[in-house]
Amino acid sequence: IWEPYTLKDKLFGKGERSQSAGVITNKKSLKNKVLNWVRGNVFIPDPKIYWVKPSVKVLLKKIKEEGVEHIVTTGPPHSMHLIGLGLKNAIPTLKWIADFRDPWSELDLLDEFHLSSSSTKKHKDLEKKVLQTADVALTVSETWVEDLKRLGGGRVELITNGYDAADFELKPKTNDKFIIGHYGLLNHLRNPKNLWKALADLCDENSEFNDKLKIHLSGNVDGEVLAEIEAYPQLKEKVKQLGYISHAQVLQQYNEADVLLLLLFNSKSGVGNYPGKIFEYFAAQKPILVFGPEGSDTQCLISDSQTGSYFSYEEQNIKNEILNLFNVRSKLVSSDISRFSRENLAGELSDLLNKL
């Protein structure tokens, strides 16, 4: 099956992998503008579109041979839902759950692709067909349930992301530093500028804090974010880039950290976003420092579970909370997190499938 990124590599070389890694670049070069425009306006809904027809053909044969009665498609990539649409149209008795882990037509990242009006309409039309044809649309937050209903969904159900309890082996820290950690993709759209300033100010004001602070970042980190941090002389030597690490290594890093940083999109998408990371943070039993839009589902969850602190990206009065986290440094135990275990969530999905 042809992948558009192979053509990109031929035209531009393999040096720039951010597009295929899921990073939306903020660089203003002509090459990146062209790549973003083509990604958004030519490959609709996404570059996996060329998987749809061959997948439908293969899966129809498999479904008929094995008597499959239920299917679940998960997006993004939302091309997977078009596979489900093709299968449902071919076999109307097939029970289909379309699982939306992220928004489709209302995803903020689409703004980075400079969509034409016709491209925007095509996204919305495809999304509406999926929502109206699927037996159930499934998503991960209360806000997105209501959004999918508004966009055309009939029956829309909520099953959040979660954590696998078997993955977690909680161990004491092996260092005496105060580590604030973020593990995973960090782009310019989720850059907590006021956090970096607050940390720099605290380094100036508190010698012990200055001696202990470390900022650990893993995964693909936007150069703009790194530049923002390292613009503060107090922080330049405190940043440790871990690069790409395995999930098992990420879980080990949770044990070594004192505060786990969670960064939502400062936008409508962020309001309804429960990142999968938040549930792992719950299981890690470390304080969570969250930045996101006011009134988000995550803000309510953090408050209800008493597992951390939540700030808007515009909030400047955050030094006292950071200093409190530095002085206390205790693990958090929420009595309500077991409902987010994968075992419980799988049970909810099983019940949903059995009742279709």
C-alpha positions in Angstrom: 0.0 0.0 0.0 1.4 3.3 -1.1 2.4 5.8 1.7 2.6 9.5 0.8 5.6 9.9 3.0 7.7 7.9 0.6 7.0 10.6 -2.0 8.0 13.3 0.5 11.2 11.5 1.1 12.0 11.4 -2.6 11.2 15.1 -3.1 12.7 16.6 0.2 15.0 13.8 1.5 14.7 11.9 4.8 16.2 14.5 7.0 12.9 16.0 8.2 10.8 13.3 9.9 8.6 15.5 12.0 5.6 15.2 9.6 5.5 11.5 9.7 6.2 11.5 13.5 3.1 13.5 14.1 4.7 16.8 14.8 3.2 19.9 13.2 6.1 22.2 12.6 6.0 25.9 13.3 8.9 26.6 11.0 8.1 29.2 8.3 10.1 27.7 5.5 8.5 27.3 2.1 9.1 23.5 2.3 7.2 23.2 5.6 4.3 25.4 4.4 4.0 23.2 1.3 4.2 20.0 3.3 1.5 21.2 5.8 -0.8 22.4 3.0 -0.5 19.1 1.0 -1.0 17.0 4.1 -4.2 18.8 4.9 -5.7 19.5 1.5 -4.6 16.5 -0.7 -4.7 13.6 1.8 -8.2 13.7 3.3 -8.8 12.8 6.0 -5.1 11.8 6.5 -2.2 10.1 4.6 -3.6 6.6 5.5 -6.4 7.1 3.0 -4.8 4.7 0.6 -5.3 1.9 3.0 -9.1 2.2 2.8 -10.0 0.3 -0.5 -7.6 -2.6 -0.1 -8.4 -3.0 3.6 -12.2 -3.1 2.9 -11.6 -5.8 0.2 -9.5 -8.0 2.4 -11.7 -7.6 5.5 -14.9 -8.3 3.7 -13.5 -11.7 2.7 -12.4 -12.3 6.3 -15.7 -11.2 7.8 -17.7 -13.5 5.6 -15.3 -16.5 6.1 -15.3 -16.2 9.9 -18.8 -14.9 10.5 -17.7 -11.7 12.2 -20.7 -9.8 13.6 -19.0 -6.8 15.3 -16.2 -4.4 14.3 -14.5 -1.5 16.1 -12.6 1.2 14.2 -10.4 3.6 16.1 -9.1 6.9 14.9 -7.0 8.9 14.4 -6.1 8.1 11.7 -9.7 8.7 10.8 -9.2 6.8 7.5 -9.8 3.8 9.7 -13.4 4.9 10.1 -13.7 5.0 6.3 -12.8 1.3 6.3 -15.6 0.7 8.8 -18.0 2.8 6.6 -17.1 0.6 3.6 -17.7 -2.6 5.6 -21.0 -1.4 7.1 -22.3 -0.3 3.7 -21.4 -3.7 2.2 -22.8 -5.7 5.2 -25.6 -3.6 6.8 -26.2 -6.2 9.5 -22.6 -5.7 10.8 -22.5 -4.0 14.2 -20.0 -1.2 14.1 -18.5 1.0 16.8 -16.6 4.0 15.6 -14.1 5.0 18.3 -12.9 8.6 18.3 -9.8 9.0 20.4 -9.5 12.6 19.1 -11.8 15.0 17.3 -11.9 14.9 13.5 -13.2 17.9 11.7 -12.9 20.1 14.8 -9.3 19.1 15.7 -7.3 22.3 16.2 -4.3 20.9 14.4 -6.2 21.2 11.2 -5.7 24.9 11.4 -2.0 24.3 10.8 -2.8 22.7 7.4 -4.5 25.9 6.0 -7.5 24.0 4.7 -9.5 25.3 1.8 -13.2 25.7 2.2 -13.8 22.6 0.0 -11.3 20.6 2.1 -13.0 21.6 5.3 -16.4 20.6 3.9 -15.0 17.2 2.8 -13.7 16.5 6.3 -17.1 17.4 7.8 -19.1 15.4 5.2 -17.0 12.3 5.7 -17.2 12.6 9.5 -21.0 13.0 9.3 -21.4 9.9 7.2 -19.4 7.9 9.7 -21.3 9.2 12.7 -24.7 8.6 11.1 -23.8 5.1 9.8 -22.1 3.6 12.8 -24.3 1.8 15.4 -22.4 3.6 18.2 -19.8 6.4 18.2 -17.4 6.1 21.2 -15.2 8.8 22.6 -13.1 9.6 25.6 -14.6 12.7 27.4 -17.9 14.2 28.3 -17.3 17.3 26.1 -16.5 15.2 23.0 -19.6 13.1 23.6 -21.7 16.2 23.2 -19.6 17.4 20.3 -20.1 14.2 18.3 -23.9 14.3 19.0 -23.9 17.9 17.6 -21.9 16.8 14.5 -24.4 14.1 13.6 -23.9 11.2 15.9 -27.0 9.2 17.0 -25.9 7.0 19.9 -22.6 8.3 21.4 -21.0 6.6 24.4 -18.2 7.5 26.8 -15.3 5.2 27.6 -12.2 7.1 28.7 -8.5 6.2 28.2 -6.9 4.3 31.1 -3.9 2.6 32.6 -2.7 -1.0 32.8 -2.1 -1.7 36.5 0.3 -4.6 35.6 2.7 -2.1 34.0 3.4 -0.2 37.3 6.0 -1.2 39.8 6.2 1.7 42.1 9.7 2.2 43.5 11.3 4.9 45.7 13.3 7.6 44.0 17.1 7.0 43.6 18.0 10.7 43.3 17.8 13.8 45.5 16.9 16.2 42.7 13.5 17.9 42.2 12.5 16.6 38.8 9.7 18.0 36.7 9.1 15.5 33.9 7.3 15.5 30.6 7.4 12.3 28.6 6.2 12.4 25.0 5.6 14.7 22.1 5.9 18.4 23.0 5.2 20.9 20.2 4.9 24.7 20.0 1.2 24.6 20.5 1.6 23.3 24.1 4.4 25.5 25.3 3.9 26.6 29.0 5.9 29.8 28.8 4.8 31.1 32.2 6.0 27.9 33.8 9.5 28.4 32.4 9.6 32.0 33.7 8.3 30.9 37.2 11.0 28.2 37.4 13.7 30.7 36.4 12.4 33.2 39.0 12.4 30.5 41.7 16.0 29.6 40.9 17.0 33.2 41.5 15.0 33.5 44.7 15.7 30.1 46.3 19.2 28.6 46.3 18.0 25.2 47.4 15.4 25.1 44.6 18.1 26.2 42.2 20.4 23.4 43.3 17.8 20.7 43.1 15.7 21.5 40.0 15.9 19.3 36.9 13.6 19.4 33.8 13.4 16.0 32.1 11.9 15.8 28.5 11.6 12.7 26.4 10.3 12.2 22.9 10.1 14.7 20.1 10.5 18.2 21.5 9.9 21.2 19.3 13.0 23.3 19.0 10.9 26.4 19.7 10.0 25.0 23.2 13.7 24.2 23.9 14.7 27.7 22.8 12.1 29.2 25.1 13.4 27.2 28.1 17.1 27.8 27.4 16.5 31.5 26.9 16.6 31.6 30.7 20.3 31.2 31.8 19.0 29.7 35.1 17.4 26.8 33.2 19.8 26.1 30.4 21.9 23.5 32.3 18.9 22.0 34.1 17.2 20.5 31.0 17.9 16.9 30.3 16.7 15.5 27.0 16.1 11.8 27.2 15.3 11.3 23.5 13.1 8.5 22.4 12.6 6.0 25.2 10.5 2.9 25.4 7.2 2.8 27.3 8.8 0.6 30.0 11.6 3.3 30.3 8.9 6.0 30.6 7.3 4.1 33.5 10.7 4.0 35.2 11.1 7.7 34.7 7.8 8.3 36.5 9.4 6.7 39.6 12.3 9.1 39.5 10.2 12.3 38.9 8.6 14.5 41.6 6.1 16.3 39.4 4.6 15.0 36.2 3.8 17.7 33.6 0.6 17.5 31.6 0.1 20.0 28.7 -3.2 20.2 26.9 -3.9 22.2 23.8 -5.0 25.7 24.7 -8.0 25.5 22.6 -11.4 23.9 22.1 -9.8 20.5 21.5 -8.1 20.8 24.9 -11.4 21.4 26.7 -12.5 17.9 25.9 -9.2 16.1 26.0 -8.4 13.5 28.6 -4.9 12.5 27.4 -4.0 8.9 28.0 -1.0 10.1 29.9 -3.2 11.5 32.8 -4.3 8.0 33.8 -0.8 6.7 33.8 0.1 9.6 36.0 -2.7 8.6 38.4 -1.2 5.1 38.6 2.3 6.6 39.2 1.0 8.3 42.3 2.9 11.5 41.6 1.6 15.1 41.8 0.4 16.3 38.4 1.0 19.9 37.1 -1.4 20.6 34.3 -1.7 23.5 31.9 -4.8 23.9 29.7 -7.9 25.9 28.8 -10.3 27.0 31.5 -13.2 24.8 32.2 -11.8 21.7 30.6 -12.9 18.1 31.5 -9.3 17.5 32.7 -9.6 20.4 35.1 -12.7 18.9 36.6 -11.1 15.5 36.9 -7.9 16.8 38.5 -10.0 18.7 41.0 -12.4 15.8 41.8 -9.5 13.3 42.2 -7.3 15.7 44.1 -4.3 14.5 42.1 -2.6 17.8 41.2 -2.8 21.5 40.2 -4.3 23.0 37.1 -3.4 26.3 35.5 -4.4 28.2 32.4 -1.5 29.0 30.1 -2.2 32.7 30.8 -1.9 32.3 34.6 1.3 33.9 36.1 0.8 33.3 39.8 2.1 29.8 39.9 5.3 30.1 41.9 3.7 29.3 45.2 2.2 26.1 44.0 5.5 25.0 42.5 7.3 25.8 45.7 4.7 23.9 47.7 5.3 20.8 45.4 9.1 21.3 46.0 8.7 21.4 49.8 6.2 18.6 50.2 7.4 16.0 47.7 5.0 13.3 48.7 3.3 10.7 46.6 -0.4 11.1 45.9 -3.0 8.3 46.4 -6.4 8.8 44.9 -9.1 6.3 46.0 -11.0 6.8 42.8 -8.5 5.8 40.1 -9.4 2.1 39.8 -12.3 2.9 37.6 -9.7 3.9 35.0 -7.9 0.6 34.9 -7.8 -1.1 31.5 -9.5 -4.1 33.1 -12.5 -2.1 34.1 -12.7 -0.2 30.8 -12.4 -3.4 28.8 -15.4 -4.7 30.7 -17.4 -1.6 29.8 -16.5 -2.1 26.1 -17.4 -5.8 26.3 -20.8 -4.9 27.8 -21.4 -2.4 25.0 -20.6 -4.9 22.3 -22.8 -7.6 23.8 -25.8 -5.3 24.0 -25.6 -4.1 20.4 
